[in-house]
Amino acid sequence: MRKQDCVFCRIVRGEAPAQIIYQDEQVTAFRDLNPQSPTHVLIVPNRHISGVAEVDQEDAAVLGQLFVVARRVAEQEHVADGFRLVVNNGRPAGQSVFHLHVHLLGGRAMGWPPG
């Protein structure tokens, strides 16, 4: 997929609607349109990375920032006492948008195994 056509790239650039709750020079966080828990936020790198299988050493800083922002968002959303981070890679794992993203889920008890 070309990054011009990627919905998450379009959200980052402000070309597609989303409820953005955090944005900096490296990452953007916005509410999921189909929430699977009371709190469901997607955190994406602003630069297009298709998925974990495309990550390289040069991506280390932005990957770290994804987790720093996850902590901030969890605090902001009042779920810091218990939340789940999910990253799917590839269609068989459930990835439907091929732009690396972290799901932050919270606000309810989570079971194990997850699915």
N, C-alpha and C positions, 0 to 999 in steps of 0.2 A: 504494500500500500504506500502510495506517495503521501508524504506528510501534509501536503496541501489538502488532501481528502480525509485525513484522519480527524475524527470528531473531537478527540481530546486535544489535538494540536489547534483545532479551530476554537475550542473553549479557551485554551491558554491565550490565544491571540485576541480574544474578545469577539470572535466572529460567529460563535454559536452560543445560545443561551445556557446559562448554568448559574446555580446559586453558589458563587465562589465565597468561601469563608476564610481563605488564606492564600496569599500569593507573594512570592519574592522572586529574585532573579533566577533561582534554580528550580523551584517547584510551585505547583498550584494545587490547592485542595478545594473540593466542591462536593455538594451533596449528591448522592446517587439518586437517579430518577426512579429506580425500582428498589427501594430500601428493603433489606432483609432483616433489619433490626431497628429499634427506635432511633439509634444513631448509626448512620451508614454514610461514610464520607470516603471519597476516592482521592488519593494523593498521587499526583503524577509528576514526572520530571518535565520541565518546560521544553526541553530538547527531545525530539522524537527518538525513542528507543523502543523497538518492537516488543521486546520481552526479555526475560532473564537470560535466555539463550543468546541474546545479542550483546550482553553486558561485557565490557572490557575494563582493563585497569584504569583507563582514563575516566571511567564513570564512577570511581570510588567516592569522590566528594559528593556527587549528587545523590548517590545511594545512601550515604550517611545523612544527608539533609532530609531525605524522605522519612527516616526514623526520628530525627529531631522534630520535624513538623508533626509527625504522628503523635508524639508526646504532647506537643503544644495543643494540637487539636483535641486530644483526649481531655486535657485539662479544661480547655475552653468549653467543651461539650459536657463537662461534668461526668465523665466516665473513666477518669484516670485510675480509679480503684480497680477496674477490671474491663479490659477490652481485648479484642482479637484483631490481629493483622493478618490478612490473607493476600498472597500473591499467586496467581495462576499463570502457568506458562504453557502455551499451546492449546489448541482446540480440545484435545482429549482431557485436559485438566480443567476445562471450563472457561478458558480465555475467549472472550467474544470481541473485545476491542484490542487490536494488536498495537497497543502503545502501553509500555510498562506502567502498571498502576498498583497501588496498595489499597486494599479495602480496609478501612477502619470500622469495625463493628462493635457496638456496645449498647448498654441500656437494657440488657436482658441476660439471663443465664445462658451460657454456651455449653453444648454437650460435646462429648468426645467419643468416638472419632467424629470429625466434622462432616463427613459425607462420602 
